[in-house]
């Protein structure tokens, strides 16, 4: 039986159409049986796909009193979730989202933009 946080994460992923709340890239649900299919569909290596695994992101961190509630949990890819929290003072969710979504106007599928893959190292897109 899934934990409460897993249920909230899965609900958030469905509400967000399995797109990261920060970078808007499609996320992998974490089931190993679907990894190969996800890689084929999105032209990713297994390593790249694992960076897109769906995680539960607390908008208000637990350390700051944030709770495991529907309103406080969003679905974020593993890369964005880890990257946001590596900073000494993580950006607030809306500012981090704006930074991650910086892209040329009219581009809907970030996989078509150079640097859109999370493991590409330093992105050529300014601000990311």
N, C-alpha and C positions, 0 to 999 in steps of 0.2 A: 504494500500500500504506500503510495507517494506521501511524502511529508507535506505539511501545510505550505512551506515555502515552494516546494516543487509544483504544487497545485496552482499557487498564485503565479509562478513563473510561466507555466504552461497556458494559463488563462490570458496572461499579458501577451504572450507570443501570438496566440490566436487573435486577440483584439488588434494587434499590430501587423497582422498578416505575415507573421514570421520575419519581420524586418526590424533591425536594431533601432532602438529609440534614439541612438546617437548618430551613427553613420548611414543608416537607412539601407544597409546591405542585407541581403537575404541571409537568414541564419539557419544553421543545421540543428536539428532537434536533439542530437547527441546519441541517437540509437546507432550502434555499430552496423547493423544490417542495412541502414540507409546511407551510410557514408559513401560507398562507391557510386551509388546512384546520384547523390548530391554532387559529387566531384564531376561526374560526367555532365550533368545538367548545367553546371555553372563554369565548366572549364578550369577547375581547380585541382591542385595536388591534395593529397590527404592532409598534409601539414597545413596548407592554407585553409582547408575546410574546417579543421579542428579549431582554428582561430575564430571561426564564425559560429562556434557552438553557442547555443542560447544559454544565458545565465540570468539570474534574478538580480536586478539592480535596485538598490534602495535609494530613492531620491533623497530622503533624509536618512543619513547613515545610522545604523544601530548605535554606534558609539555616541552619536549626538541625540539619542532618544528616539530615532526612527523606529517604527514598528513594522511587523510583517502584516501589512494590510493591503487590500486591493489598490487603494489610492496611493500607496507609497512604493509599490513594486512595479517596475517596468521590465521588459525583456531587453537585454543588451547582449551583443556578441561578446565572447570571452575577451577578445582583443580590446575593445572599447572599455569594458568593465575594468580590466586590469590596468590599462593605460591611464584612465582617469584617476585611479586611486594611487598610482605610483608617485604622484607629485606630493611635495610636503604639504601644500595647501591646494587640494583638488578644486578645480573650477566648479562652480555651481552647475547643476545639470543643464540648464538652458544655455549657458555660455559654452560648455563643452560640446553640446549638440551643434551650436552654430559653428564652432571651430571644425568639428568633424565633417559637417555637411558643406563646407566651403567648396563650391564646384562651379564650373562654367554654367551660365544660364541655359536652360533648355535641356540639360543632360539629365535624364531620368534614371538610366541604368549605370550606376557608378562602375560596374565591371568593365565598361567601355572606356573609362577615363584612365589615362596613365597614372599609376600610383594608387589605384583604388583597392588593390589587394593589400590586406593588412601586413603581410610579411614582406612587402617590397622594400622595407627599410625606410630611409628618408623619402617621403613623398615629394613629387615634383609640384604638387598642388600647394600654393601658399597657405600658410596657417595650419597645416596638418602635419 
